[in-house]
């Protein structure tokens, strides 16, 4: 069994990058949920999330979730903005 923890960057009061009416926190959550759906189709893969809604988690809380679950992989999704 491979245990994967997916982390949608930002959330809650921390929107991340904001441009063109889009917020990084919303996009990363959507991307992570999509990745989770795809990965869950594989036999022997267990998918967990640090968040599945719009809430703020400290970086240490995100790592703690993965460590408590004894994750084999921790994937954190972010979208950077350039000036």
N, C-alpha and C positions, 0 to 999 in steps of 0.2 A: 504494500500500500504506500503510495506517495501522497504526502500531505502538503498541500499548497495553500498559503495564505496570501490573499490578494488585498492590496491596500490602495484605496482611492485617495489620492493626495488632497490635502486641505479639507474643508468642510466647516459647517457652522458659521461662526463669525469670521473665519478666514477663507475668503473666496479664491485666493491664489491670483493668478493672472486674470485680468478682466479686459476684454476688448470686443468691439462689434456686437455688444449685447450678450456676449457669452462669458461665463464664469468657469474658470478651471475646475473648481470643486464639482460642478454639475457634469462637466464633460468627463472627468476622471471617474466619477461614480458610474456613469453610463458605460464607459469603456470596460471597467472592472467587472460589471455585471455581465456584459457580453462575453468577456474572456472566461468568466466562471461558468456560463452556460456551455460554452464550447468544451472546456476542460472536463466538465462533469459527464460528458458523453463517453469518456474513456474509462474502460474498466481498470480498477486499481488506483484511481485518482480520487482523492478526497479534497474538496475545495471549501475553504473558509474565507471569511471577509473580516477586515478590521472595522468596516462600517458598511451598512446597506441603506443608510438614509443620511440626511443632511445634519451631521453632528460633528463637533470638533473633538479631536483626540490629539493629545500631545504626542510627540515622536516617541517618547519613552513608553507610552501606553500602547502604541502600535507594535513596537518591538516586544513588549510584554505579552501581548496576545499571541504573537507568532511563537515565542519561547514557551509559553504555557501549553500550546498545542503541539509542541515539538515538531514544528514545520520543517519539512525537507527543503522547501523553497519559500522565500518571501519576495513577492513582486509588488513594488510600489510604483504606481502610475502617476506621472506628472506631465504637464504640458507647459513648456517654457515660452515666454514671450520675448521677442527681441525689439529693440528700439530702432 
